[in-house]
Amino acid sequence: MTPEKKSAVITDPWQSLQSLTAARIALGRTGVSVPLQEALNFKLAHAHARDAVYSSLDVHALHTALESFDLPIYHLKSAVTNREEYLKRPDRGRRLDTTSVNTLTAIEHNPSDVVFVLADGLSATAINRHAIPVLQNTIAALRGAAITLAPLCIVEQARVAIGDAIGQLLCAKIVVILIGERPGLTSPDSMGAYITYNPSVGLTDESRNCISNIRPEGLVYTDAATKIVYLAQEALRLKLSGVELKDNSILSGAAGHQLPSSGNQ
């Protein structure tokens, strides 16, 4: 009988903790090095993160899906001309280009409570995968609360602050921008939601509330929608957002409210 081949990998005594986190812990070792399989997994995860940064919005698919909300849809762009410039000049990603400004100013808009913006950010993959399911839950709940909605906007090569210009031009009390977050080595498709009351050009990050890590492996769609709805309602009630607006949704029981399910958890 052939003797069983002994593995060269020495297991880590904390290996059981791997079930509690997606972080790379307790990988074991081969001699004084990381096992080859783990080194290859790291390289693959790094490649996925780089791909996410250079991914593009699936504008056609997003536009088609957004039509179900029965709202006008605008396709906009930032002042950035290409992805390399986007990465080097964040300031241009915060501004709309001239054509987009003209598009939003050409039509007279009635004041509304909330405008939703879908932006690629640093991971268009996140928006392509997660934006629609979150909107399905969120918009249904806001409409049930008699909160009025502005046209929906899809923006390419955008940073978070571009939502302020859009909200101002569309006369919305609140802007909610769904944007791809900086990819991590275990989360190349993490989406964030930034909520700003009384949006206007020149606001800085302390004026916004952020909901992060929206994806099935992080903050699931229904929970993200619950937080967005709660913060939007509180922002309208208190007429503020950012550091002065606290997320007390769990304490108030809002997290237990049942939202319409998108069927994607």
Buried (B, 14 or more C-beta within 10 A) or exposed (E): EEEEEEEEBEEBEEEEEBEEEEEBEBBBBBEEEBBEEBEEBBEEBEEBBEEBBBBEBBBEEBBEBBEEBEBBBBBBBBBBEEBEBBBEBEEBBBBBBEEBBEBBEEEEBEEBBBBBBBBBBBBBBBBBBBBBBBBBBBBBBBEEEEBEBBBBBBBBBBBBBBBBBBBBBBEBBBBBBBBBBBBBBBBBBBBBBBBBBBBEBEBEEEBBBBBEBBBEEBBBBBBBBBBBBBBBBBBBEEEBBBEEBEBEBEEEEBBEBEBBBBEBE
